[in-house]
Amino acid sequence: MEERLVLGICSSPRPGANTDIALAAALEAAAEVPGIRTETIYLRDYPDIRPCQGCYACSPPDQSRDSKYACPMHRDDDMNKIYPKLLECSGLILASPVYFGSVTGTMKMFMDRTEPLLRYGAHNYKYGLRHKVGGGIAVGGNRNAGEESTIQTIINYFLIHDMLPVGSGPQRTPGCYIGGGATTWPNDKDSGKNGILKDALGLQSCRNLGRNVAETVIRVGAGPYEVDDFTCLSPLA
Ligand SMILES: Cc1cc2nc3c(=O)[nH]c(=O)nc-3n(C[C@H](O)[C@H](O)[C@H](O)COP(=O)(O)O)c2cc1C
């Protein structure tokens, strides 16, 4: 059986810090599920992700543009290295530090640049994330200081992409119900980059989420659309 990819995307600017640790915990648990392989993208390694210009060149009115480029505006920036992985994956876990109660600017910039993968996109990118499984992780400094709203932002993103967002799985006390939620400062403000290691429950919620994303991928048979799969879909009248 070909293994299905659960892709993790992390938007912490700090290598090896709390959000990296949270995502690694989730992906490690995901990889324990037979039939699943994992990969990680750190957005900080892709410094040339330019902001969406809102030009809609990616979504022509007749939806027929068969383009080599997902985004005709930014043809050669770093998003072009990430789009193929988004098309390839079956599950997607987005992990962000909490910045002012929401995802980081880099994560939002990434999100906006996936407009070409929506229902309006060009032939070869359209429905790029549709019916794939999604999980959200938020790591905050303070407890109850935006972790839930950050995960909710990620869940809304999944819903807009027609994805299948999942929560933290069947364990009786999963640590967080709607994703992976962890906090760092109350545990050890001085440790700065790895206070999360003292948030056992938070890390557990990340593991539960990763496991649940992977199990759901297998259970529903989530995977990439073949280009021809969607040409036969007729929209509801
Ligand atoms: C610009 C900025 C805004 C932040 N806003 C919040 C916030 O609203 N709520 C919160 O709990 N922590 C906030 N934090 C703290 C980070 O979420 C916290 O340090 C987190 O662990 C960082 O993740 P990292 O260690 O992976 O970089 C903020 C940090 C920065 C730099």
The ligand as a Gaussian input file, in Angstrom:
#p B3LYP/6-31G(d) Opt

LIG

0 1
 C        4.585000      39.253000      18.558000
 C        4.210000      38.248000      19.616000
 C        2.911000      38.193000      20.041000
 C        2.532000      37.249000      21.002000
 N        1.221000      37.198000      21.381000
 C        0.838000      36.259000      22.278000
 C       -0.543000      36.145000      22.646000
 O       -1.411000      36.878000      22.187000
 N       -0.878000      35.181000      23.541000
 C        0.050000      34.336000      24.082000
 O       -0.314000      33.468000      24.877000
 N        1.366000      34.418000      23.752000
 C        1.765000      35.357000      22.853000
 N        3.089000      35.413000      22.475000
 C        4.040000      34.418000      23.019000
 C        4.266000      33.246000      22.081000
 O        3.063000      32.702000      21.629000
 C        5.052000      32.146000      22.797000
 O        6.297000      32.654000      23.221000
 C        5.258000      30.915000      21.944000
 O        5.742000      29.890000      22.750000
 C        6.256000      31.165000      20.813000
 O        6.432000      30.009000      20.065000
 P        7.913000      29.528000      19.661000
 O        8.620000      29.237000      20.951000
 O        7.706000      28.332000      18.817000
 O        8.542000      30.641000      18.919000
 C        3.490000      36.367000      21.548000
 C        4.833000      36.441000      21.116000
 C        5.182000      37.371000      20.166000
 C        6.626000      37.425000      19.712000

